[in-house]
């Protein structure tokens, strides 16, 4: 028996064809990941939620991937910057799109948003979004801006088909 956390993808509510289904990894508190998962699932995407860096990498270091990673700017006991640095060093995940999300950051977080955004971009974050009040439509809009043309799962299938021909 292992003490490694097991992180499983959640099936979307409105299942889209594989060529249109993206996998989104969300890293935040349980409360926030529940809100974020619902918004992404309602938009038809596969969603994976993690509350810690260890959980995120237990998923990412396996055979799995994420098209877009949405990470809380202000993690409770960990550093989004450490997660981003480790992610960008990994050749498999270095090109995954990374969105930093300041969800209900509070007065201290709101004051630090500019510094957090700048530091995140220097470390390789692709986008920064601050939402004092959760807005599912805005979240999906911001994620859509980062989606690749072809989901990684579909790209993998196309590569496998070409290799078998």
VMD Tcl script that builds the backbone (N, CA, C; Angstrom):
set m [mol new atoms 495]
animate dup $m
set s [atomselect $m all]
$s set {name element resname resid chain x y z} {
  {N N UNK 1 A 0.849 -1.186 0.000}
  {CA C UNK 1 A 0.000 0.000 0.000}
  {C C UNK 1 A 0.888 1.241 0.000}
  {N N UNK 2 A 0.514 2.230 -0.769}
  {CA C UNK 2 A 1.310 3.440 -0.882}
  {C C UNK 2 A 0.579 4.622 -0.254}
  {N N UNK 3 A 1.351 5.581 0.209}
  {CA C UNK 3 A 0.728 6.771 0.781}
  {C C UNK 3 A 0.654 7.907 -0.227}
  {N N UNK 4 A 1.008 7.592 -1.498}
  {CA C UNK 4 A 0.921 8.597 -2.558}
  {C C UNK 4 A -0.540 8.934 -2.822}
  {N N UNK 5 A -0.872 10.204 -2.928}
  {CA C UNK 5 A -2.254 10.561 -3.250}
  {C C UNK 5 A -2.568 10.165 -4.684}
  {N N UNK 6 A -3.781 9.742 -4.931}
  {CA C UNK 6 A -4.217 9.392 -6.278}
  {C C UNK 6 A -5.161 10.483 -6.765}
  {N N UNK 7 A -4.780 11.119 -7.840}
  {CA C UNK 7 A -5.577 12.199 -8.406}
  {C C UNK 7 A -6.167 11.694 -9.717}
  {N N UNK 8 A -7.479 11.708 -9.812}
  {CA C UNK 8 A -8.178 11.185 -10.986}
  {C C UNK 8 A -8.884 12.305 -11.741}
  {N N UNK 9 A -8.924 12.215 -13.078}
  {CA C UNK 9 A -9.678 13.199 -13.848}
  {C C UNK 9 A -11.178 13.049 -13.601}
  {N N UNK 10 A -11.865 14.160 -13.583}
  {CA C UNK 10 A -13.329 14.160 -13.469}
  {C C UNK 10 A -13.915 14.280 -14.867}
  {N N UNK 11 A -14.894 13.463 -15.160}
  {CA C UNK 11 A -15.522 13.452 -16.478}
  {C C UNK 11 A -16.386 14.699 -16.649}
  {N N UNK 12 A -16.318 15.319 -17.821}
  {CA C UNK 12 A -17.116 16.525 -18.046}
  {C C UNK 12 A -18.606 16.236 -18.079}
  {N N UNK 13 A -19.369 17.252 -17.718}
  {CA C UNK 13 A -20.833 17.164 -17.731}
  {C C UNK 13 A -21.344 17.058 -19.170}
  {N N UNK 14 A -20.851 17.916 -20.033}
  {CA C UNK 14 A -21.233 17.925 -21.450}
  {C C UNK 14 A -20.064 17.370 -22.245}
  {N N UNK 15 A -20.047 16.069 -22.465}
  {CA C UNK 15 A -18.917 15.425 -23.118}
  {C C UNK 15 A -18.784 15.901 -24.556}
  {N N UNK 16 A -17.596 16.409 -24.877}
  {CA C UNK 16 A -17.290 16.865 -26.226}
  {C C UNK 16 A -16.512 15.773 -26.957}
  {N N UNK 17 A -16.426 15.833 -28.285}
  {CA C UNK 17 A -15.581 14.879 -29.000}
  {C C UNK 17 A -14.132 15.017 -28.519}
  {N N UNK 18 A -13.353 13.932 -28.619}
  {CA C UNK 18 A -11.974 13.934 -28.131}
  {C C UNK 18 A -11.164 15.093 -28.707}
  {N N UNK 19 A -11.421 15.420 -29.966}
  {CA C UNK 19 A -10.654 16.494 -30.593}
  {C C UNK 19 A -10.953 17.861 -29.986}
  {N N UNK 20 A -12.030 17.953 -29.195}
  {CA C UNK 20 A -12.415 19.227 -28.576}
  {C C UNK 20 A -12.369 19.196 -27.041}
  {N N UNK 21 A -11.912 18.083 -26.475}
  {CA C UNK 21 A -11.883 17.943 -25.020}
  {C C UNK 21 A -10.476 18.206 -24.505}
  {N N UNK 22 A -10.362 19.181 -23.659}
  {CA C UNK 22 A -9.072 19.531 -23.079}
  {C C UNK 22 A -9.036 19.086 -21.627}
  {N N UNK 23 A -7.840 18.784 -21.142}
  {CA C UNK 23 A -7.683 18.393 -19.741}
  {C C UNK 23 A -7.085 19.570 -18.987}
  {N N UNK 24 A -7.761 19.928 -17.912}
  {CA C UNK 24 A -7.349 21.078 -17.113}
  {C C UNK 24 A -7.030 20.605 -15.706}
  {N N UNK 25 A -5.836 20.911 -15.255}
  {CA C UNK 25 A -5.423 20.612 -13.883}
  {C C UNK 25 A -5.620 21.876 -13.061}
  {N N UNK 26 A -6.340 21.726 -11.949}
  {CA C UNK 26 A -6.603 22.848 -11.065}
  {C C UNK 26 A -5.940 22.586 -9.731}
  {N N UNK 27 A -5.171 23.540 -9.249}
  {CA C UNK 27 A -4.511 23.387 -7.955}
  {C C UNK 27 A -4.905 24.552 -7.056}
  {N N UNK 28 A -5.653 24.233 -6.004}
  {CA C UNK 28 A -6.142 25.242 -5.068}
  {C C UNK 28 A -6.721 24.504 -3.869}
  {N N UNK 29 A -7.412 25.220 -3.010}
  {CA C UNK 29 A -8.072 24.602 -1.858}
  {C C UNK 29 A -9.252 23.762 -2.347}
  {N N UNK 30 A -9.730 22.861 -1.495}
  {CA C UNK 30 A -10.872 22.019 -1.852}
  {C C UNK 30 A -12.069 22.883 -2.233}
  {N N UNK 31 A -12.346 23.902 -1.440}
  {CA C UNK 31 A -13.485 24.785 -1.713}
  {C C UNK 31 A -13.385 25.408 -3.104}
  {N N UNK 32 A -12.219 25.952 -3.428}
  {CA C UNK 32 A -12.054 26.608 -4.721}
  {C C UNK 32 A -11.997 25.604 -5.869}
  {N N UNK 33 A -11.336 24.440 -5.657}
  {CA C UNK 33 A -11.279 23.473 -6.754}
  {C C UNK 33 A -12.667 22.961 -7.100}
  {N N UNK 34 A -13.550 22.850 -6.117}
  {CA C UNK 34 A -14.924 22.424 -6.406}
  {C C UNK 34 A -15.613 23.425 -7.335}
  {N N UNK 35 A -15.458 24.717 -7.069}
  {CA C UNK 35 A -16.043 25.752 -7.929}
  {C C UNK 35 A -15.422 25.718 -9.327}
  {N N UNK 36 A -14.091 25.624 -9.372}
  {CA C UNK 36 A -13.374 25.646 -10.643}
  {C C UNK 36 A -13.684 24.397 -11.466}
  {N N UNK 37 A -13.738 23.230 -10.799}
  {CA C UNK 37 A -14.062 21.981 -11.494}
  {C C UNK 37 A -15.437 22.063 -12.144}
  {N N UNK 38 A -16.400 22.566 -11.416}
  {CA C UNK 38 A -17.760 22.655 -11.950}
  {C C UNK 38 A -17.780 23.533 -13.203}
  {N N UNK 39 A -17.125 24.676 -13.147}
  {CA C UNK 39 A -17.103 25.579 -14.309}
  {C C UNK 39 A -16.459 24.903 -15.514}
  {N N UNK 40 A -15.345 24.225 -15.304}
  {CA C UNK 40 A -14.637 23.574 -16.413}
  {C C UNK 40 A -15.397 22.363 -16.935}
  {N N UNK 41 A -15.973 21.569 -16.031}
  {CA C UNK 41 A -16.760 20.411 -16.452}
  {C C UNK 41 A -17.996 20.852 -17.229}
  {N N UNK 42 A -18.649 21.919 -16.781}
  {CA C UNK 42 A -19.825 22.432 -17.480}
  {C C UNK 42 A -19.481 22.897 -18.895}
  {N N UNK 43 A -18.221 23.303 -19.102}
  {CA C UNK 43 A -17.766 23.729 -20.427}
  {C C UNK 43 A -17.334 22.542 -21.286}
  {N N UNK 44 A -17.366 21.323 -20.701}
  {CA C UNK 44 A -17.066 20.123 -21.469}
  {C C UNK 44 A -15.646 19.614 -21.375}
  {N N UNK 45 A -14.877 20.090 -20.425}
  {CA C UNK 45 A -13.484 19.678 -20.312}
  {C C UNK 45 A -13.294 18.636 -19.221}
  {N N UNK 46 A -12.254 17.792 -19.388}
  {CA C UNK 46 A -11.834 16.892 -18.324}
  {C C UNK 46 A -11.123 17.745 -17.290}
  {N N UNK 47 A -11.345 17.453 -16.021}
  {CA C UNK 47 A -10.774 18.268 -14.962}
  {C C UNK 47 A -10.082 17.372 -13.936}
  {N N UNK 48 A -8.915 17.803 -13.516}
  {CA C UNK 48 A -8.179 17.129 -12.458}
  {C C UNK 48 A -7.947 18.164 -11.371}
  {N N UNK 49 A -8.261 17.808 -10.136}
  {CA C UNK 49 A -8.061 18.746 -9.027}
  {C C UNK 49 A -6.974 18.221 -8.109}
  {N N UNK 50 A -6.132 19.128 -7.648}
  {CA C UNK 50 A -5.091 18.805 -6.679}
  {C C UNK 50 A -5.036 19.935 -5.665}
  {N N UNK 51 A -4.744 19.575 -4.433}
  {CA C UNK 51 A -4.639 20.593 -3.394}
  {C C UNK 51 A -3.192 20.855 -2.985}
  {N N UNK 52 A -2.283 19.978 -3.421}
  {CA C UNK 52 A -0.870 20.141 -3.059}
  {C C UNK 52 A 0.006 19.915 -4.292}
  {N N UNK 53 A 1.227 20.378 -4.205}
  {CA C UNK 53 A 2.194 20.144 -5.280}
  {C C UNK 53 A 2.421 18.646 -5.443}
  {N N UNK 54 A 2.495 17.919 -4.343}
  {CA C UNK 54 A 2.699 16.472 -4.390}
  {C C UNK 54 A 1.565 15.804 -5.159}
  {N N UNK 55 A 0.327 16.194 -4.882}
  {CA C UNK 55 A -0.810 15.627 -5.604}
  {C C UNK 55 A -0.744 15.973 -7.093}
  {N N UNK 56 A -0.406 17.210 -7.403}
  {CA C UNK 56 A -0.323 17.628 -8.808}
  {C C UNK 56 A 0.718 16.802 -9.551}
  {N N UNK 57 A 1.886 16.616 -8.951}
  {CA C UNK 57 A 2.925 15.850 -9.633}
  {C C UNK 57 A 2.678 14.354 -9.596}
  {N N UNK 58 A 1.891 13.856 -8.650}
  {CA C UNK 58 A 1.552 12.427 -8.694}
  {C C UNK 58 A 0.721 12.162 -9.945}
  {N N UNK 59 A -0.050 13.133 -10.362}
  {CA C UNK 59 A -0.807 13.022 -11.617}
  {C C UNK 59 A 0.108 13.280 -12.817}
  {N N UNK 60 A 0.832 14.388 -12.801}
  {CA C UNK 60 A 1.648 14.791 -13.947}
  {C C UNK 60 A 2.830 13.868 -14.209}
  {N N UNK 61 A 3.395 13.274 -13.176}
  {CA C UNK 61 A 4.567 12.418 -13.363}
  {C C UNK 61 A 4.208 11.019 -13.836}
  {N N UNK 62 A 2.923 10.716 -13.885}
  {CA C UNK 62 A 2.492 9.436 -14.428}
  {C C UNK 62 A 2.397 9.546 -15.936}
  {N N UNK 63 A 1.455 8.837 -16.518}
  {CA C UNK 63 A 1.272 8.870 -17.966}
  {C C UNK 63 A 0.367 10.014 -18.392}
  {N N UNK 64 A -0.057 10.804 -17.422}
  {CA C UNK 64 A -1.048 11.834 -17.690}
  {C C UNK 64 A -0.422 13.182 -18.032}
  {N N UNK 65 A -1.261 14.095 -18.409}
  {CA C UNK 65 A -0.852 15.431 -18.825}
  {C C UNK 65 A -1.974 16.410 -18.500}
  {N N UNK 66 A -1.678 17.674 -18.730}
  {CA C UNK 66 A -2.697 18.721 -18.644}
  {C C UNK 66 A -2.456 19.690 -19.788}
  {N N UNK 67 A -3.534 20.072 -20.465}
  {CA C UNK 67 A -3.413 21.071 -21.525}
  {C C UNK 67 A -3.208 22.450 -20.911}
  {N N UNK 68 A -3.940 22.705 -19.823}
  {CA C UNK 68 A -3.825 23.977 -19.101}
  {C C UNK 68 A -3.793 23.661 -17.607}
  {N N UNK 69 A -2.906 24.345 -16.909}
  {CA C UNK 69 A -2.825 24.219 -15.455}
  {C C UNK 69 A -3.273 25.548 -14.862}
  {N N UNK 70 A -4.280 25.472 -13.989}
  {CA C UNK 70 A -4.781 26.653 -13.285}
  {C C UNK 70 A -4.324 26.494 -11.841}
  {N N UNK 71 A -3.490 27.418 -11.379}
  {CA C UNK 71 A -2.925 27.304 -10.036}
  {C C UNK 71 A -3.222 28.562 -9.226}
  {N N UNK 72 A -3.630 28.341 -7.999}
  {CA C UNK 72 A -3.870 29.468 -7.102}
  {C C UNK 72 A -2.583 30.254 -6.909}
  {N N UNK 73 A -2.706 31.559 -6.958}
  {CA C UNK 73 A -1.540 32.420 -6.744}
  {C C UNK 73 A -1.052 32.321 -5.301}
  {N N UNK 74 A -1.992 32.119 -4.404}
  {CA C UNK 74 A -1.651 32.129 -2.976}
  {C C UNK 74 A -2.060 30.801 -2.359}
  {N N UNK 75 A -1.177 29.817 -2.467}
  {CA C UNK 75 A -1.426 28.509 -1.877}
  {C C UNK 75 A -1.255 28.597 -0.369}
  {N N UNK 76 A -1.972 27.757 0.369}
  {CA C UNK 76 A -1.969 27.855 1.828}
  {C C UNK 76 A -0.609 27.550 2.460}
  {N N UNK 77 A -0.041 26.398 2.139}
  {CA C UNK 77 A 1.214 25.999 2.793}
  {C C UNK 77 A 2.339 25.750 1.813}
  {N N UNK 78 A 2.130 26.116 0.543}
  {CA C UNK 78 A 3.127 25.846 -0.478}
  {C C UNK 78 A 3.306 27.074 -1.362}
  {N N UNK 79 A 4.248 26.984 -2.264}
  {CA C UNK 79 A 4.561 28.110 -3.130}
  {C C UNK 79 A 4.197 27.809 -4.579}
  {N N UNK 80 A 3.342 28.629 -5.134}
  {CA C UNK 80 A 3.020 28.526 -6.547}
  {C C UNK 80 A 4.283 28.692 -7.383}
  {N N UNK 81 A 5.206 29.522 -6.906}
  {CA C UNK 81 A 6.459 29.745 -7.632}
  {C C UNK 81 A 7.295 28.474 -7.695}
  {N N UNK 82 A 7.367 27.719 -6.597}
  {CA C UNK 82 A 8.113 26.455 -6.583}
  {C C UNK 82 A 7.473 25.450 -7.536}
  {N N UNK 83 A 6.155 25.391 -7.515}
  {CA C UNK 83 A 5.433 24.490 -8.420}
  {C C UNK 83 A 5.737 24.850 -9.872}
  {N N UNK 84 A 5.668 26.126 -10.206}
  {CA C UNK 84 A 5.908 26.586 -11.567}
  {C C UNK 84 A 7.351 26.322 -12.000}
  {N N UNK 85 A 8.317 26.589 -11.115}
  {CA C UNK 85 A 9.723 26.328 -11.455}
  {C C UNK 85 A 9.947 24.848 -11.745}
  {N N UNK 86 A 9.405 23.993 -10.898}
  {CA C UNK 86 A 9.568 22.549 -11.083}
  {C C UNK 86 A 8.881 22.096 -12.373}
  {N N UNK 87 A 7.717 22.623 -12.646}
  {CA C UNK 87 A 6.985 22.273 -13.851}
  {C C UNK 87 A 7.767 22.653 -15.105}
  {N N UNK 88 A 8.314 23.855 -15.122}
  {CA C UNK 88 A 9.032 24.341 -16.308}
  {C C UNK 88 A 10.364 23.617 -16.532}
  {N N UNK 89 A 10.921 22.996 -15.494}
  {CA C UNK 89 A 12.148 22.216 -15.651}
  {C C UNK 89 A 11.882 20.845 -16.256}
  {N N UNK 90 A 10.638 20.393 -16.224}
  {CA C UNK 90 A 10.271 19.071 -16.703}
  {C C UNK 90 A 10.031 19.136 -18.208}
  {N N UNK 91 A 10.804 18.399 -19.016}
  {CA C UNK 91 A 10.658 18.483 -20.469}
  {C C UNK 91 A 9.264 18.093 -20.967}
  {N N UNK 92 A 8.581 17.220 -20.244}
  {CA C UNK 92 A 7.253 16.786 -20.668}
  {C C UNK 92 A 6.220 17.885 -20.456}
  {N N UNK 93 A 6.361 18.652 -19.370}
  {CA C UNK 93 A 5.334 19.632 -19.011}
  {C C UNK 93 A 5.774 21.081 -19.182}
  {N N UNK 94 A 6.974 21.294 -19.679}
  {CA C UNK 94 A 7.485 22.666 -19.749}
  {C C UNK 94 A 6.657 23.566 -20.657}
  {N N UNK 95 A 5.932 22.959 -21.601}
  {CA C UNK 95 A 5.128 23.758 -22.523}
  {C C UNK 95 A 3.646 23.797 -22.169}
  {N N UNK 96 A 3.245 23.149 -21.071}
  {CA C UNK 96 A 1.845 23.228 -20.645}
  {C C UNK 96 A 1.520 24.679 -20.326}
  {N N UNK 97 A 0.346 25.101 -20.730}
  {CA C UNK 97 A -0.064 26.466 -20.443}
  {C C UNK 97 A -0.376 26.589 -18.950}
  {N N UNK 98 A 0.022 27.708 -18.356}
  {CA C UNK 98 A -0.086 27.892 -16.906}
  {C C UNK 98 A -0.792 29.207 -16.625}
  {N N UNK 99 A -1.927 29.110 -15.947}
  {CA C UNK 99 A -2.694 30.290 -15.578}
  {C C UNK 99 A -2.639 30.441 -14.060}
  {N N UNK 100 A -2.164 31.585 -13.603}
  {CA C UNK 100 A -2.146 31.891 -12.183}
  {C C UNK 100 A -3.441 32.596 -11.846}
  {N N UNK 101 A -4.144 32.086 -10.826}
  {CA C UNK 101 A -5.453 32.612 -10.477}
  {C C UNK 101 A -5.454 33.119 -9.041}
  {N N UNK 102 A -5.720 34.411 -8.897}
  {CA C UNK 102 A -5.880 35.001 -7.564}
  {C C UNK 102 A -7.378 35.072 -7.314}
  {N N UNK 103 A -7.912 34.027 -6.700}
  {CA C UNK 103 A -9.338 33.911 -6.457}
  {C C UNK 103 A -9.641 34.402 -5.051}
  {N N UNK 104 A -10.431 35.463 -4.942}
  {CA C UNK 104 A -10.759 36.074 -3.654}
  {C C UNK 104 A -9.485 36.268 -2.831}
  {N N UNK 105 A -8.522 37.041 -3.367}
  {CA C UNK 105 A -7.216 37.124 -2.730}
  {C C UNK 105 A -7.186 37.856 -1.389}
  {N N UNK 106 A -8.220 38.577 -1.051}
  {CA C UNK 106 A -8.201 39.339 0.195}
  {C C UNK 106 A -7.363 40.591 0.039}
  {N N UNK 107 A -7.372 41.489 1.049}
  {CA C UNK 107 A -6.684 42.774 0.909}
  {C C UNK 107 A -5.172 42.651 0.757}
  {N N UNK 108 A -4.549 41.733 1.462}
  {CA C UNK 108 A -3.087 41.589 1.348}
  {C C UNK 108 A -2.730 41.016 -0.015}
  {N N UNK 109 A -3.460 39.965 -0.428}
  {CA C UNK 109 A -3.205 39.363 -1.731}
  {C C UNK 109 A -3.449 40.329 -2.869}
  {N N UNK 110 A -4.534 41.101 -2.774}
  {CA C UNK 110 A -4.851 42.064 -3.831}
  {C C UNK 110 A -3.725 43.092 -3.966}
  {N N UNK 111 A -3.152 43.495 -2.849}
  {CA C UNK 111 A -2.034 44.443 -2.890}
  {C C UNK 111 A -0.777 43.835 -3.477}
  {N N UNK 112 A -0.647 42.516 -3.367}
  {CA C UNK 112 A 0.547 41.824 -3.865}
  {C C UNK 112 A 0.358 41.274 -5.285}
  {N N UNK 113 A -0.828 41.453 -5.865}
  {CA C UNK 113 A -1.112 40.861 -7.167}
  {C C UNK 113 A -0.114 41.248 -8.253}
  {N N UNK 114 A 0.258 42.511 -8.334}
  {CA C UNK 114 A 1.177 42.950 -9.387}
  {C C UNK 114 A 2.522 42.254 -9.251}
  {N N UNK 115 A 3.051 42.196 -8.038}
  {CA C UNK 115 A 4.330 41.510 -7.811}
  {C C UNK 115 A 4.218 40.029 -8.114}
  {N N UNK 116 A 3.109 39.423 -7.695}
  {CA C UNK 116 A 2.900 37.992 -7.939}
  {C C UNK 116 A 2.791 37.719 -9.433}
  {N N UNK 117 A 2.052 38.567 -10.144}
  {CA C UNK 117 A 1.918 38.398 -11.587}
  {C C UNK 117 A 3.280 38.522 -12.276}
  {N N UNK 118 A 4.044 39.544 -11.936}
  {CA C UNK 118 A 5.352 39.749 -12.562}
  {C C UNK 118 A 6.306 38.592 -12.286}
  {N N UNK 119 A 6.366 38.141 -11.043}
  {CA C UNK 119 A 7.247 37.021 -10.691}
  {C C UNK 119 A 6.801 35.749 -11.411}
  {N N UNK 120 A 5.498 35.511 -11.459}
  {CA C UNK 120 A 4.987 34.332 -12.154}
  {C C UNK 120 A 5.342 34.343 -13.627}
  {N N UNK 121 A 5.207 35.482 -14.260}
  {CA C UNK 121 A 5.545 35.580 -15.692}
  {C C UNK 121 A 7.040 35.343 -15.922}
  {N N UNK 122 A 7.872 35.851 -15.025}
  {CA C UNK 122 A 9.313 35.617 -15.142}
  {C C UNK 122 A 9.655 34.134 -15.031}
  {N N UNK 123 A 8.859 33.398 -14.265}
  {CA C UNK 123 A 9.095 31.970 -14.081}
  {C C UNK 123 A 8.396 31.119 -15.141}
  {N N UNK 124 A 7.620 31.743 -16.009}
  {CA C UNK 124 A 7.019 31.003 -17.108}
  {C C UNK 124 A 5.510 30.897 -17.107}
  {N N UNK 125 A 4.814 31.618 -16.233}
  {CA C UNK 125 A 3.354 31.609 -16.266}
  {C C UNK 125 A 2.881 32.307 -17.540}
  {N N UNK 126 A 1.817 31.800 -18.116}
  {CA C UNK 126 A 1.300 32.350 -19.366}
  {C C UNK 126 A 0.233 33.412 -19.160}
  {N N UNK 127 A -0.449 33.367 -18.018}
  {CA C UNK 127 A -1.531 34.330 -17.765}
  {C C UNK 127 A -1.726 34.495 -16.265}
  {N N UNK 128 A -2.289 35.637 -15.896}
  {CA C UNK 128 A -2.622 35.929 -14.499}
  {C C UNK 128 A -4.021 36.522 -14.491}
  {N N UNK 129 A -4.884 35.964 -13.646}
  {CA C UNK 129 A -6.256 36.459 -13.541}
  {C C UNK 129 A -6.569 36.672 -12.076}
  {N N UNK 130 A -7.107 37.835 -11.758}
  {CA C UNK 130 A -7.547 38.120 -10.397}
  {C C UNK 130 A -9.063 38.212 -10.388}
  {N N UNK 131 A -9.675 37.430 -9.517}
  {CA C UNK 131 A -11.134 37.422 -9.387}
  {C C UNK 131 A -11.510 37.624 -7.930}
  {N N UNK 132 A -11.807 38.849 -7.526}
  {CA C UNK 132 A -12.256 39.051 -6.155}
  {C C UNK 132 A -13.529 38.258 -5.858}
  {N N UNK 133 A -14.377 38.072 -6.889}
  {CA C UNK 133 A -15.581 37.253 -6.780}
  {C C UNK 133 A -15.522 36.248 -7.926}
  {N N UNK 134 A -15.718 34.968 -7.618}
  {CA C UNK 134 A -15.613 33.930 -8.632}
  {C C UNK 134 A -16.608 34.156 -9.761}
  {N N UNK 135 A -16.105 34.133 -10.989}
  {CA C UNK 135 A -16.912 34.334 -12.182}
  {C C UNK 135 A -16.610 33.190 -13.158}
  {N N UNK 136 A -17.469 32.161 -13.208}
  {CA C UNK 136 A -17.187 31.008 -14.062}
  {C C UNK 136 A -17.012 31.370 -15.536}
  {N N UNK 137 A -17.809 32.292 -16.042}
  {CA C UNK 137 A -17.701 32.685 -17.452}
  {C C UNK 137 A -16.339 33.320 -17.730}
  {N N UNK 138 A -15.866 34.161 -16.816}
  {CA C UNK 138 A -14.556 34.780 -17.001}
  {C C UNK 138 A -13.454 33.730 -16.954}
  {N N UNK 139 A -13.567 32.775 -16.022}
  {CA C UNK 139 A -12.558 31.719 -15.923}
  {C C UNK 139 A -12.478 30.936 -17.229}
  {N N UNK 140 A -13.617 30.495 -17.748}
  {CA C UNK 140 A -13.623 29.717 -18.992}
  {C C UNK 140 A -13.085 30.556 -20.146}
  {N N UNK 141 A -13.421 31.814 -20.187}
  {CA C UNK 141 A -12.912 32.712 -21.226}
  {C C UNK 141 A -11.387 32.808 -21.169}
  {N N UNK 142 A -10.840 32.946 -19.968}
  {CA C UNK 142 A -9.381 33.043 -19.808}
  {C C UNK 142 A -8.695 31.723 -20.166}
  {N N UNK 143 A -9.305 30.605 -19.797}
  {CA C UNK 143 A -8.739 29.297 -20.130}
  {C C UNK 143 A -8.756 29.084 -21.639}
  {N N UNK 144 A -9.839 29.464 -22.299}
  {CA C UNK 144 A -9.946 29.289 -23.754}
  {C C UNK 144 A -8.824 30.008 -24.492}
  {N N UNK 145 A -8.386 31.131 -23.960}
  {CA C UNK 145 A -7.291 31.880 -24.586}
  {C C UNK 145 A -5.991 31.079 -24.586}
  {N N UNK 146 A -5.862 30.127 -23.652}
  {CA C UNK 146 A -4.625 29.366 -23.503}
  {C C UNK 146 A -4.670 27.986 -24.136}
  {N N UNK 147 A -5.835 27.552 -24.584}
  {CA C UNK 147 A -5.953 26.201 -25.107}
  {C C UNK 147 A -5.157 26.031 -26.389}
  {N N UNK 148 A -4.445 24.913 -26.498}
  {CA C UNK 148 A -3.739 24.644 -27.760}
  {C C UNK 148 A -4.750 24.333 -28.853}
  {N N UNK 149 A -4.293 24.279 -30.081}
  {CA C UNK 149 A -5.201 24.001 -31.196}
  {C C UNK 149 A -5.755 22.581 -31.131}
  {N N UNK 150 A -4.930 21.651 -30.659}
  {CA C UNK 150 A -5.339 20.247 -30.557}
  {C C UNK 150 A -5.044 19.771 -29.138}
  {N N UNK 151 A -6.027 19.157 -28.462}
  {CA C UNK 151 A -5.758 18.634 -27.114}
  {C C UNK 151 A -4.642 17.592 -27.132}
  {N N UNK 152 A -3.889 17.506 -26.046}
  {CA C UNK 152 A -2.771 16.567 -25.985}
  {C C UNK 152 A -3.208 15.123 -26.191}
  {N N UNK 153 A -4.348 14.724 -25.629}
  {CA C UNK 153 A -4.811 13.350 -25.824}
  {C C UNK 153 A -5.051 13.058 -27.298}
  {N N UNK 154 A -5.641 13.984 -28.016}
  {CA C UNK 154 A -5.897 13.804 -29.442}
  {C C UNK 154 A -4.591 13.804 -30.227}
  {N N UNK 155 A -3.660 14.677 -29.852}
  {CA C UNK 155 A -2.347 14.709 -30.501}
  {C C UNK 155 A -1.637 13.375 -30.333}
  {N N UNK 156 A -1.723 12.806 -29.118}
  {CA C UNK 156 A -1.104 11.502 -28.855}
  {C C UNK 156 A -1.721 10.423 -29.739}
  {N N UNK 157 A -3.049 10.440 -29.890}
  {CA C UNK 157 A -3.729 9.451 -30.734}
  {C C UNK 157 A -3.289 9.592 -32.187}
  {N N UNK 158 A -3.174 10.839 -32.664}
  {CA C UNK 158 A -2.749 11.070 -34.041}
  {C C UNK 158 A -1.331 10.568 -34.257}
  {N N UNK 159 A -0.450 10.795 -33.284}
  {CA C UNK 159 A 0.933 10.329 -33.376}
  {C C UNK 159 A 0.990 8.815 -33.401}
  {N N UNK 160 A 0.181 8.166 -32.549}
  {CA C UNK 160 A 0.145 6.689 -32.511}
  {C C UNK 160 A -0.360 6.130 -33.842}
  {N N UNK 161 A -1.393 6.753 -34.430}
  {CA C UNK 161 A -1.917 6.290 -35.714}
  {C C UNK 161 A -0.858 6.397 -36.799}
  {N N UNK 162 A -0.141 7.515 -36.831}
  {CA C UNK 162 A 0.904 7.706 -37.857}
  {C C UNK 162 A 2.027 6.699 -37.673}
  {N N UNK 163 A 2.380 6.392 -36.423}
  {CA C UNK 163 A 3.457 5.444 -36.164}
  {C C UNK 163 A 3.082 4.023 -36.566}
  {N N UNK 164 A 1.790 3.687 -36.481}
  {CA C UNK 164 A 1.355 2.330 -36.824}
  {C C UNK 164 A 1.112 2.152 -38.324}
  {N N UNK 165 A 1.102 3.236 -39.066}
  {CA C UNK 165 A 0.857 3.149 -40.530}
  {C C UNK 165 A 2.087 2.735 -41.266}
}
mol reanalyze $m
mol bondsrecalc $m
mol representation Tube
mol addrep $m
